[in-house]
Amino acid sequence: LSARHDIVEVAIVGRPDAEWGAAVTAVIVPADPDSPPTLDDLRDEVRAVLAPWCAPRRIELVDRLPRTALGKVVRSEL
């Protein structure tokens, strides 16, 4: 997903889900906030290279990903 022209940054996290326990969620910084990628497009792209259950069930759009001083994503803040 990070090679897409419409995504600046992405982090994949699990979010609580009543049916599955956790849902794969893509937290995305879109290149153009007015025209973000669609969930269907992302799911199709992931399914082309990974198992279907690896495809995100949800997306969340953010302005930036929280990072440490060393540049690592702070997952607890997502």
HTML snippet that shows the backbone in 3Dmol.js (N, CA, C, O; Angstrom):
<script src="https://3Dmol.org/build/3Dmol-min.js"></script>
<div id="view" style="width:600px;height:400px;position:relative"></div>
<script>
const pdb = `
ATOM      1  N   LEU A   1       0.808  -1.204   0.000  1.00  0.00           N
ATOM      2  CA  LEU A   1       0.000   0.000   0.000  1.00  0.00           C
ATOM      3  C   LEU A   1       0.844   1.258   0.000  1.00  0.00           C
ATOM      4  O   LEU A   1       0.416   2.288  -0.521  1.00  0.00           O
ATOM      5  N   SER A   2       2.031   1.196   0.571  1.00  0.00           N
ATOM      6  CA  SER A   2       2.842   2.407   0.659  1.00  0.00           C
ATOM      7  C   SER A   2       3.383   2.858  -0.694  1.00  0.00           C
ATOM      8  O   SER A   2       3.862   3.986  -0.809  1.00  0.00           O
ATOM      9  N   ALA A   3       3.320   2.008  -1.724  1.00  0.00           N
ATOM     10  CA  ALA A   3       3.802   2.393  -3.047  1.00  0.00           C
ATOM     11  C   ALA A   3       2.737   3.122  -3.864  1.00  0.00           C
ATOM     12  O   ALA A   3       3.010   3.559  -4.982  1.00  0.00           O
ATOM     13  N   ARG A   4       1.568   3.254  -3.338  1.00  0.00           N
ATOM     14  CA  ARG A   4       0.481   3.936  -4.057  1.00  0.00           C
ATOM     15  C   ARG A   4       0.734   5.434  -4.074  1.00  0.00           C
ATOM     16  O   ARG A   4       1.250   5.992  -3.106  1.00  0.00           O
ATOM     17  N   HIS A   5       0.375   6.083  -5.167  1.00  0.00           N
ATOM     18  CA  HIS A   5       0.583   7.530  -5.293  1.00  0.00           C
ATOM     19  C   HIS A   5      -0.393   8.347  -4.450  1.00  0.00           C
ATOM     20  O   HIS A   5      -0.138   9.518  -4.172  1.00  0.00           O
ATOM     21  N   ASP A   6      -1.514   7.737  -4.039  1.00  0.00           N
ATOM     22  CA  ASP A   6      -2.516   8.474  -3.274  1.00  0.00           C
ATOM     23  C   ASP A   6      -2.383   8.286  -1.768  1.00  0.00           C
ATOM     24  O   ASP A   6      -3.228   8.753  -1.005  1.00  0.00           O
ATOM     25  N   ILE A   7      -1.313   7.596  -1.332  1.00  0.00           N
ATOM     26  CA  ILE A   7      -1.067   7.366   0.096  1.00  0.00           C
ATOM     27  C   ILE A   7       0.325   7.866   0.454  1.00  0.00           C
ATOM     28  O   ILE A   7       1.312   7.468  -0.165  1.00  0.00           O
ATOM     29  N   VAL A   8       0.404   8.748   1.463  1.00  0.00           N
ATOM     30  CA  VAL A   8       1.695   9.250   1.938  1.00  0.00           C
ATOM     31  C   VAL A   8       2.298   8.262   2.930  1.00  0.00           C
ATOM     32  O   VAL A   8       3.465   7.888   2.819  1.00  0.00           O
ATOM     33  N   GLU A   9       1.480   7.841   3.910  1.00  0.00           N
ATOM     34  CA  GLU A   9       1.916   6.891   4.934  1.00  0.00           C
ATOM     35  C   GLU A   9       0.744   5.997   5.297  1.00  0.00           C
ATOM     36  O   GLU A   9      -0.419   6.368   5.141  1.00  0.00           O
ATOM     37  N   VAL A  10       1.081   4.803   5.789  1.00  0.00           N
ATOM     38  CA  VAL A  10       0.044   3.882   6.246  1.00  0.00           C
ATOM     39  C   VAL A  10       0.590   3.031   7.379  1.00  0.00           C
ATOM     40  O   VAL A  10       1.763   2.659   7.392  1.00  0.00           O
ATOM     41  N   ALA A  11      -0.287   2.732   8.329  1.00  0.00           N
ATOM     42  CA  ALA A  11       0.023   1.789   9.403  1.00  0.00           C
ATOM     43  C   ALA A  11      -1.160   0.832   9.495  1.00  0.00           C
ATOM     44  O   ALA A  11      -2.310   1.248   9.363  1.00  0.00           O
ATOM     45  N   ILE A  12      -0.883  -0.427   9.718  1.00  0.00           N
ATOM     46  CA  ILE A  12      -1.931  -1.430   9.825  1.00  0.00           C
ATOM     47  C   ILE A  12      -2.046  -1.830  11.296  1.00  0.00           C
ATOM     48  O   ILE A  12      -1.060  -2.195  11.935  1.00  0.00           O
ATOM     49  N   VAL A  13      -3.274  -1.751  11.817  1.00  0.00           N
ATOM     50  CA  VAL A  13      -3.527  -2.079  13.220  1.00  0.00           C
ATOM     51  C   VAL A  13      -4.772  -2.940  13.325  1.00  0.00           C
ATOM     52  O   VAL A  13      -5.556  -3.037  12.380  1.00  0.00           O
ATOM     53  N   GLY A  14      -4.944  -3.556  14.467  1.00  0.00           N
ATOM     54  CA  GLY A  14      -6.166  -4.289  14.758  1.00  0.00           C
ATOM     55  C   GLY A  14      -7.066  -3.423  15.618  1.00  0.00           C
ATOM     56  O   GLY A  14      -6.612  -2.799  16.577  1.00  0.00           O
ATOM     57  N   ARG A  15      -8.346  -3.387  15.272  1.00  0.00           N
ATOM     58  CA  ARG A  15      -9.333  -2.653  16.061  1.00  0.00           C
ATOM     59  C   ARG A  15     -10.361  -3.651  16.585  1.00  0.00           C
ATOM     60  O   ARG A  15     -10.671  -4.625  15.900  1.00  0.00           O
ATOM     61  N   PRO A  16     -10.894  -3.429  17.783  1.00  0.00           N
ATOM     62  CA  PRO A  16     -11.897  -4.349  18.319  1.00  0.00           C
ATOM     63  C   PRO A  16     -13.087  -4.496  17.365  1.00  0.00           C
ATOM     64  O   PRO A  16     -13.558  -3.529  16.767  1.00  0.00           O
ATOM     65  N   ASP A  17     -13.550  -5.738  17.250  1.00  0.00           N
ATOM     66  CA  ASP A  17     -14.667  -6.038  16.376  1.00  0.00           C
ATOM     67  C   ASP A  17     -15.555  -7.063  17.070  1.00  0.00           C
ATOM     68  O   ASP A  17     -15.070  -8.086  17.551  1.00  0.00           O
ATOM     69  N   ALA A  18     -16.848  -6.790  17.122  1.00  0.00           N
ATOM     70  CA  ALA A  18     -17.783  -7.661  17.830  1.00  0.00           C
ATOM     71  C   ALA A  18     -17.856  -9.053  17.196  1.00  0.00           C
ATOM     72  O   ALA A  18     -17.998 -10.049  17.905  1.00  0.00           O
ATOM     73  N   GLU A  19     -17.762  -9.124  15.891  1.00  0.00           N
ATOM     74  CA  GLU A  19     -17.902 -10.411  15.202  1.00  0.00           C
ATOM     75  C   GLU A  19     -16.604 -11.215  15.163  1.00  0.00           C
ATOM     76  O   GLU A  19     -16.618 -12.421  15.407  1.00  0.00           O
ATOM     77  N   TRP A  20     -15.483 -10.560  14.858  1.00  0.00           N
ATOM     78  CA  TRP A  20     -14.223 -11.262  14.644  1.00  0.00           C
ATOM     79  C   TRP A  20     -13.234 -11.134  15.801  1.00  0.00           C
ATOM     80  O   TRP A  20     -12.210 -11.819  15.812  1.00  0.00           O
ATOM     81  N   GLY A  21     -13.519 -10.280  16.760  1.00  0.00           N
ATOM     82  CA  GLY A  21     -12.577 -10.046  17.861  1.00  0.00           C
ATOM     83  C   GLY A  21     -11.664  -8.878  17.556  1.00  0.00           C
ATOM     84  O   GLY A  21     -11.455  -8.007  18.400  1.00  0.00           O
ATOM     85  N   ALA A  22     -11.113  -8.859  16.337  1.00  0.00           N
ATOM     86  CA  ALA A  22     -10.286  -7.745  15.875  1.00  0.00           C
ATOM     87  C   ALA A  22     -10.460  -7.617  14.368  1.00  0.00           C
ATOM     88  O   ALA A  22     -10.617  -8.615  13.665  1.00  0.00           O
ATOM     89  N   ALA A  23     -10.433  -6.394  13.885  1.00  0.00           N
ATOM     90  CA  ALA A  23     -10.565  -6.130  12.453  1.00  0.00           C
ATOM     91  C   ALA A  23      -9.303  -5.438  11.960  1.00  0.00           C
ATOM     92  O   ALA A  23      -8.822  -4.496  12.589  1.00  0.00           O
ATOM     93  N   VAL A  24      -8.764  -5.905  10.833  1.00  0.00           N
ATOM     94  CA  VAL A  24      -7.597  -5.280  10.223  1.00  0.00           C
ATOM     95  C   VAL A  24      -8.007  -3.888   9.756  1.00  0.00           C
ATOM     96  O   VAL A  24      -8.947  -3.736   8.976  1.00  0.00           O
ATOM     97  N   THR A  25      -7.289  -2.873  10.244  1.00  0.00           N
ATOM     98  CA  THR A  25      -7.617  -1.483   9.933  1.00  0.00           C
ATOM     99  C   THR A  25      -6.380  -0.779   9.383  1.00  0.00           C
ATOM    100  O   THR A  25      -5.299  -0.849   9.967  1.00  0.00           O
ATOM    101  N   ALA A  26      -6.556  -0.106   8.261  1.00  0.00           N
ATOM    102  CA  ALA A  26      -5.482   0.676   7.663  1.00  0.00           C
ATOM    103  C   ALA A  26      -5.641   2.125   8.095  1.00  0.00           C
ATOM    104  O   ALA A  26      -6.643   2.765   7.775  1.00  0.00           O
ATOM    105  N   VAL A  27      -4.659   2.641   8.821  1.00  0.00           N
ATOM    106  CA  VAL A  27      -4.646   4.047   9.225  1.00  0.00           C
ATOM    107  C   VAL A  27      -3.801   4.763   8.170  1.00  0.00           C
ATOM    108  O   VAL A  27      -2.604   4.509   8.040  1.00  0.00           O
ATOM    109  N   ILE A  28      -4.437   5.649   7.428  1.00  0.00           N
ATOM    110  CA  ILE A  28      -3.828   6.207   6.219  1.00  0.00           C
ATOM    111  C   ILE A  28      -3.699   7.721   6.289  1.00  0.00           C
ATOM    112  O   ILE A  28      -4.610   8.419   6.736  1.00  0.00           O
ATOM    113  N   VAL A  29      -2.546   8.217   5.840  1.00  0.00           N
ATOM    114  CA  VAL A  29      -2.348   9.644   5.574  1.00  0.00           C
ATOM    115  C   VAL A  29      -2.484   9.771   4.052  1.00  0.00           C
ATOM    116  O   VAL A  29      -1.563   9.405   3.322  1.00  0.00           O
ATOM    117  N   PRO A  30      -3.624  10.287   3.565  1.00  0.00           N
ATOM    118  CA  PRO A  30      -3.799  10.385   2.119  1.00  0.00           C
ATOM    119  C   PRO A  30      -2.986  11.534   1.530  1.00  0.00           C
ATOM    120  O   PRO A  30      -2.758  12.548   2.190  1.00  0.00           O
ATOM    121  N   ALA A  31      -2.555  11.366   0.286  1.00  0.00           N
ATOM    122  CA  ALA A  31      -1.828  12.434  -0.401  1.00  0.00           C
ATOM    123  C   ALA A  31      -2.755  13.621  -0.637  1.00  0.00           C
ATOM    124  O   ALA A  31      -2.332  14.772  -0.529  1.00  0.00           O
ATOM    125  N   ASP A  32      -4.008  13.345  -0.959  1.00  0.00           N
ATOM    126  CA  ASP A  32      -5.015  14.388  -1.175  1.00  0.00           C
ATOM    127  C   ASP A  32      -6.200  14.087  -0.270  1.00  0.00           C
ATOM    128  O   ASP A  32      -6.988  13.191  -0.572  1.00  0.00           O
ATOM    129  N   PRO A  33      -6.346  14.816   0.836  1.00  0.00           N
ATOM    130  CA  PRO A  33      -7.439  14.551   1.765  1.00  0.00           C
ATOM    131  C   PRO A  33      -8.830  14.657   1.132  1.00  0.00           C
ATOM    132  O   PRO A  33      -9.788  14.072   1.637  1.00  0.00           O
ATOM    133  N   ASP A  34      -8.941  15.401   0.032  1.00  0.00           N
ATOM    134  CA  ASP A  34     -10.231  15.538  -0.638  1.00  0.00           C
ATOM    135  C   ASP A  34     -10.543  14.356  -1.554  1.00  0.00           C
ATOM    136  O   ASP A  34     -11.674  14.210  -2.019  1.00  0.00           O
ATOM    137  N   SER A  35      -9.546  13.515  -1.813  1.00  0.00           N
ATOM    138  CA  SER A  35      -9.737  12.361  -2.687  1.00  0.00           C
ATOM    139  C   SER A  35      -8.946  11.164  -2.141  1.00  0.00           C
ATOM    140  O   SER A  35      -7.992  10.709  -2.771  1.00  0.00           O
ATOM    141  N   PRO A  36      -9.346  10.660  -0.970  1.00  0.00           N
ATOM    142  CA  PRO A  36      -8.602   9.550  -0.365  1.00  0.00           C
ATOM    143  C   PRO A  36      -8.880   8.236  -1.091  1.00  0.00           C
ATOM    144  O   PRO A  36      -9.869   8.127  -1.816  1.00  0.00           O
ATOM    145  N   PRO A  37      -8.018   7.241  -0.902  1.00  0.00           N
ATOM    146  CA  PRO A  37      -8.259   5.933  -1.499  1.00  0.00           C
ATOM    147  C   PRO A  37      -9.511   5.297  -0.893  1.00  0.00           C
ATOM    148  O   PRO A  37      -9.882   5.596   0.242  1.00  0.00           O
ATOM    149  N   THR A  38     -10.148   4.429  -1.652  1.00  0.00           N
ATOM    150  CA  THR A  38     -11.348   3.767  -1.147  1.00  0.00           C
ATOM    151  C   THR A  38     -10.982   2.435  -0.507  1.00  0.00           C
ATOM    152  O   THR A  38      -9.957   1.835  -0.830  1.00  0.00           O
ATOM    153  N   LEU A  39     -11.819   1.993   0.387  1.00  0.00           N
ATOM    154  CA  LEU A  39     -11.608   0.709   1.043  1.00  0.00           C
ATOM    155  C   LEU A  39     -11.611  -0.417   0.018  1.00  0.00           C
ATOM    156  O   LEU A  39     -10.777  -1.319   0.100  1.00  0.00           O
ATOM    157  N   ASP A  40     -12.519  -0.386  -0.935  1.00  0.00           N
ATOM    158  CA  ASP A  40     -12.580  -1.442  -1.952  1.00  0.00           C
ATOM    159  C   ASP A  40     -11.296  -1.525  -2.762  1.00  0.00           C
ATOM    160  O   ASP A  40     -10.809  -2.622  -3.033  1.00  0.00           O
ATOM    161  N   ASP A  41     -10.737  -0.375  -3.154  1.00  0.00           N
ATOM    162  CA  ASP A  41      -9.469  -0.376  -3.905  1.00  0.00           C
ATOM    163  C   ASP A  41      -8.343  -0.987  -3.082  1.00  0.00           C
ATOM    164  O   ASP A  41      -7.559  -1.789  -3.590  1.00  0.00           O
ATOM    165  N   LEU A  42      -8.265  -0.608  -1.813  1.00  0.00           N
ATOM    166  CA  LEU A  42      -7.203  -1.132  -0.944  1.00  0.00           C
ATOM    167  C   LEU A  42      -7.359  -2.639  -0.753  1.00  0.00           C
ATOM    168  O   LEU A  42      -6.379  -3.382  -0.808  1.00  0.00           O
ATOM    169  N   ARG A  43      -8.590  -3.084  -0.528  1.00  0.00           N
ATOM    170  CA  ARG A  43      -8.840  -4.511  -0.332  1.00  0.00           C
ATOM    171  C   ARG A  43      -8.446  -5.316  -1.568  1.00  0.00           C
ATOM    172  O   ARG A  43      -7.836  -6.379  -1.454  1.00  0.00           O
ATOM    173  N   ASP A  44      -8.798  -4.803  -2.750  1.00  0.00           N
ATOM    174  CA  ASP A  44      -8.452  -5.499  -3.994  1.00  0.00           C
ATOM    175  C   ASP A  44      -6.937  -5.594  -4.162  1.00  0.00           C
ATOM    176  O   ASP A  44      -6.418  -6.638  -4.557  1.00  0.00           O
ATOM    177  N   GLU A  45      -6.236  -4.515  -3.866  1.00  0.00           N
ATOM    178  CA  GLU A  45      -4.782  -4.500  -4.025  1.00  0.00           C
ATOM    179  C   GLU A  45      -4.109  -5.478  -3.067  1.00  0.00           C
ATOM    180  O   GLU A  45      -3.193  -6.200  -3.462  1.00  0.00           O
ATOM    181  N   VAL A  46      -4.548  -5.508  -1.830  1.00  0.00           N
ATOM    182  CA  VAL A  46      -3.960  -6.421  -0.846  1.00  0.00           C
ATOM    183  C   VAL A  46      -4.267  -7.868  -1.219  1.00  0.00           C
ATOM    184  O   VAL A  46      -3.388  -8.726  -1.142  1.00  0.00           O
ATOM    185  N   ARG A  47      -5.495  -8.143  -1.618  1.00  0.00           N
ATOM    186  CA  ARG A  47      -5.871  -9.514  -1.992  1.00  0.00           C
ATOM    187  C   ARG A  47      -5.077 -10.042  -3.178  1.00  0.00           C
ATOM    188  O   ARG A  47      -4.937 -11.255  -3.337  1.00  0.00           O
ATOM    189  N   ALA A  48      -4.561  -9.154  -4.005  1.00  0.00           N
ATOM    190  CA  ALA A  48      -3.777  -9.576  -5.170  1.00  0.00           C
ATOM    191  C   ALA A  48      -2.427 -10.166  -4.767  1.00  0.00           C
ATOM    192  O   ALA A  48      -1.828 -10.922  -5.532  1.00  0.00           O
ATOM    193  N   VAL A  49      -1.942  -9.824  -3.561  1.00  0.00           N
ATOM    194  CA  VAL A  49      -0.621 -10.303  -3.145  1.00  0.00           C
ATOM    195  C   VAL A  49      -0.605 -11.057  -1.815  1.00  0.00           C
ATOM    196  O   VAL A  49       0.372 -11.736  -1.500  1.00  0.00           O
ATOM    197  N   LEU A  50      -1.676 -10.940  -1.039  1.00  0.00           N
ATOM    198  CA  LEU A  50      -1.742 -11.604   0.268  1.00  0.00           C
ATOM    199  C   LEU A  50      -3.047 -12.378   0.400  1.00  0.00           C
ATOM    200  O   LEU A  50      -3.942 -12.258  -0.437  1.00  0.00           O
ATOM    201  N   ALA A  51      -3.141 -13.163   1.448  1.00  0.00           N
ATOM    202  CA  ALA A  51      -4.371 -13.906   1.720  1.00  0.00           C
ATOM    203  C   ALA A  51      -5.535 -12.935   1.968  1.00  0.00           C
ATOM    204  O   ALA A  51      -5.320 -11.834   2.475  1.00  0.00           O
ATOM    205  N   PRO A  52      -6.748 -13.328   1.620  1.00  0.00           N
ATOM    206  CA  PRO A  52      -7.907 -12.428   1.753  1.00  0.00           C
ATOM    207  C   PRO A  52      -8.101 -11.850   3.153  1.00  0.00           C
ATOM    208  O   PRO A  52      -8.525 -10.703   3.291  1.00  0.00           O
ATOM    209  N   TRP A  53      -7.796 -12.630   4.192  1.00  0.00           N
ATOM    210  CA  TRP A  53      -8.015 -12.123   5.550  1.00  0.00           C
ATOM    211  C   TRP A  53      -7.006 -11.042   5.948  1.00  0.00           C
ATOM    212  O   TRP A  53      -7.169 -10.406   6.989  1.00  0.00           O
ATOM    213  N   CYS A  54      -5.985 -10.827   5.147  1.00  0.00           N
ATOM    214  CA  CYS A  54      -5.015  -9.760   5.409  1.00  0.00           C
ATOM    215  C   CYS A  54      -5.509  -8.400   4.925  1.00  0.00           C
ATOM    216  O   CYS A  54      -4.979  -7.364   5.327  1.00  0.00           O
ATOM    217  N   ALA A  55      -6.512  -8.405   4.074  1.00  0.00           N
ATOM    218  CA  ALA A  55      -7.045  -7.147   3.523  1.00  0.00           C
ATOM    219  C   ALA A  55      -7.756  -6.360   4.618  1.00  0.00           C
ATOM    220  O   ALA A  55      -8.472  -6.944   5.431  1.00  0.00           O
ATOM    221  N   PRO A  56      -7.569  -5.042   4.649  1.00  0.00           N
ATOM    222  CA  PRO A  56      -8.224  -4.242   5.695  1.00  0.00           C
ATOM    223  C   PRO A  56      -9.741  -4.314   5.593  1.00  0.00           C
ATOM    224  O   PRO A  56     -10.310  -4.340   4.501  1.00  0.00           O
ATOM    225  N   ARG A  57     -10.374  -4.344   6.747  1.00  0.00           N
ATOM    226  CA  ARG A  57     -11.839  -4.318   6.820  1.00  0.00           C
ATOM    227  C   ARG A  57     -12.327  -2.880   6.995  1.00  0.00           C
ATOM    228  O   ARG A  57     -13.491  -2.566   6.743  1.00  0.00           O
ATOM    229  N   ARG A  58     -11.409  -2.017   7.433  1.00  0.00           N
ATOM    230  CA  ARG A  58     -11.751  -0.607   7.674  1.00  0.00           C
ATOM    231  C   ARG A  58     -10.554   0.262   7.299  1.00  0.00           C
ATOM    232  O   ARG A  58      -9.416  -0.206   7.245  1.00  0.00           O
ATOM    233  N   ILE A  59     -10.839   1.533   7.043  1.00  0.00           N
ATOM    234  CA  ILE A  59      -9.760   2.510   6.907  1.00  0.00           C
ATOM    235  C   ILE A  59     -10.083   3.697   7.801  1.00  0.00           C
ATOM    236  O   ILE A  59     -11.246   4.035   8.021  1.00  0.00           O
ATOM    237  N   GLU A  60      -9.044   4.311   8.303  1.00  0.00           N
ATOM    238  CA  GLU A  60      -9.161   5.539   9.083  1.00  0.00           C
ATOM    239  C   GLU A  60      -8.213   6.546   8.454  1.00  0.00           C
ATOM    240  O   GLU A  60      -7.040   6.246   8.233  1.00  0.00           O
ATOM    241  N   LEU A  61      -8.712   7.729   8.169  1.00  0.00           N
ATOM    242  CA  LEU A  61      -7.892   8.777   7.572  1.00  0.00           C
ATOM    243  C   LEU A  61      -7.393   9.716   8.655  1.00  0.00           C
ATOM    244  O   LEU A  61      -8.167  10.163   9.502  1.00  0.00           O
ATOM    245  N   VAL A  62      -6.097  10.017   8.631  1.00  0.00           N
ATOM    246  CA  VAL A  62      -5.479  10.911   9.614  1.00  0.00           C
ATOM    247  C   VAL A  62      -4.572  11.903   8.891  1.00  0.00           C
ATOM    248  O   VAL A  62      -4.196  11.692   7.738  1.00  0.00           O
ATOM    249  N   ASP A  63      -4.225  12.992   9.588  1.00  0.00           N
ATOM    250  CA  ASP A  63      -3.328  14.001   9.028  1.00  0.00           C
ATOM    251  C   ASP A  63      -1.874  13.560   9.050  1.00  0.00           C
ATOM    252  O   ASP A  63      -1.086  13.919   8.175  1.00  0.00           O
ATOM    253  N   ARG A  64      -1.529  12.763  10.081  1.00  0.00           N
ATOM    254  CA  ARG A  64      -0.158  12.273  10.226  1.00  0.00           C
ATOM    255  C   ARG A  64      -0.174  11.065  11.146  1.00  0.00           C
ATOM    256  O   ARG A  64      -1.110  10.867  11.921  1.00  0.00           O
ATOM    257  N   LEU A  65       0.870  10.265  11.049  1.00  0.00           N
ATOM    258  CA  LEU A  65       1.035   9.138  11.966  1.00  0.00           C
ATOM    259  C   LEU A  65       1.914   9.596  13.116  1.00  0.00           C
ATOM    260  O   LEU A  65       2.935  10.243  12.885  1.00  0.00           O
ATOM    261  N   PRO A  66       1.542   9.277  14.356  1.00  0.00           N
ATOM    262  CA  PRO A  66       2.386   9.666  15.490  1.00  0.00           C
ATOM    263  C   PRO A  66       3.689   8.872  15.472  1.00  0.00           C
ATOM    264  O   PRO A  66       3.683   7.659  15.258  1.00  0.00           O
ATOM    265  N   ARG A  67       4.790   9.555  15.694  1.00  0.00           N
ATOM    266  CA  ARG A  67       6.107   8.910  15.631  1.00  0.00           C
ATOM    267  C   ARG A  67       6.958   9.267  16.845  1.00  0.00           C
ATOM    268  O   ARG A  67       6.770  10.312  17.470  1.00  0.00           O
ATOM    269  N   THR A  68       7.887   8.387  17.163  1.00  0.00           N
ATOM    270  CA  THR A  68       8.850   8.646  18.226  1.00  0.00           C
ATOM    271  C   THR A  68       9.959   9.536  17.663  1.00  0.00           C
ATOM    272  O   THR A  68       9.980   9.844  16.471  1.00  0.00           O
ATOM    273  N   ALA A  69      10.868   9.937  18.529  1.00  0.00           N
ATOM    274  CA  ALA A  69      12.008  10.746  18.093  1.00  0.00           C
ATOM    275  C   ALA A  69      12.879   9.996  17.082  1.00  0.00           C
ATOM    276  O   ALA A  69      13.587  10.614  16.287  1.00  0.00           O
ATOM    277  N   LEU A  70      12.824   8.666  17.116  1.00  0.00           N
ATOM    278  CA  LEU A  70      13.598   7.850  16.178  1.00  0.00           C
ATOM    279  C   LEU A  70      12.822   7.549  14.894  1.00  0.00           C
ATOM    280  O   LEU A  70      13.344   6.890  13.994  1.00  0.00           O
ATOM    281  N   GLY A  71      11.586   8.027  14.808  1.00  0.00           N
ATOM    282  CA  GLY A  71      10.805   7.848  13.590  1.00  0.00           C
ATOM    283  C   GLY A  71       9.902   6.632  13.553  1.00  0.00           C
ATOM    284  O   GLY A  71       9.260   6.372  12.536  1.00  0.00           O
ATOM    285  N   LYS A  72       9.839   5.883  14.643  1.00  0.00           N
ATOM    286  CA  LYS A  72       8.957   4.718  14.681  1.00  0.00           C
ATOM    287  C   LYS A  72       7.526   5.157  14.971  1.00  0.00           C
ATOM    288  O   LYS A  72       7.301   6.115  15.711  1.00  0.00           O
ATOM    289  N   VAL A  73       6.565   4.455  14.386  1.00  0.00           N
ATOM    290  CA  VAL A  73       5.159   4.754  14.616  1.00  0.00           C
ATOM    291  C   VAL A  73       4.803   4.383  16.060  1.00  0.00           C
ATOM    292  O   VAL A  73       5.144   3.299  16.532  1.00  0.00           O
ATOM    293  N   VAL A  74       4.114   5.292  16.752  1.00  0.00           N
ATOM    294  CA  VAL A  74       3.662   5.054  18.120  1.00  0.00           C
ATOM    295  C   VAL A  74       2.277   4.416  18.039  1.00  0.00           C
ATOM    296  O   VAL A  74       1.265   5.115  17.995  1.00  0.00           O
ATOM    297  N   ARG A  75       2.241   3.094  18.018  1.00  0.00           N
ATOM    298  CA  ARG A  75       0.987   2.367  17.819  1.00  0.00           C
ATOM    299  C   ARG A  75      -0.037   2.635  18.919  1.00  0.00           C
ATOM    300  O   ARG A  75      -1.241   2.620  18.661  1.00  0.00           O
ATOM    301  N   SER A  76       0.428   2.877  20.133  1.00  0.00           N
ATOM    302  CA  SER A  76      -0.508   3.131  21.231  1.00  0.00           C
ATOM    303  C   SER A  76      -1.292   4.422  21.032  1.00  0.00           C
ATOM    304  O   SER A  76      -2.337   4.611  21.654  1.00  0.00           O
ATOM    305  N   GLU A  77      -0.799   5.314  20.172  1.00  0.00           N
ATOM    306  CA  GLU A  77      -1.494   6.572  19.895  1.00  0.00           C
ATOM    307  C   GLU A  77      -2.396   6.490  18.674  1.00  0.00           C
ATOM    308  O   GLU A  77      -3.118   7.436  18.358  1.00  0.00           O
ATOM    309  N   LEU A  78      -2.349   5.362  17.996  1.00  0.00           N
ATOM    310  CA  LEU A  78      -3.223   5.183  16.845  1.00  0.00           C
ATOM    311  C   LEU A  78      -4.581   4.768  17.339  1.00  0.00           C
ATOM    312  O   LEU A  78      -5.492   4.558  16.538  1.00  0.00           O
TER     313      LEU A  78
END
`;
const viewer = $3Dmol.createViewer("view");
viewer.addModel(pdb, "pdb");
viewer.setStyle({}, {cartoon: {color: "spectrum"}});
viewer.zoomTo();
viewer.render();
</script>
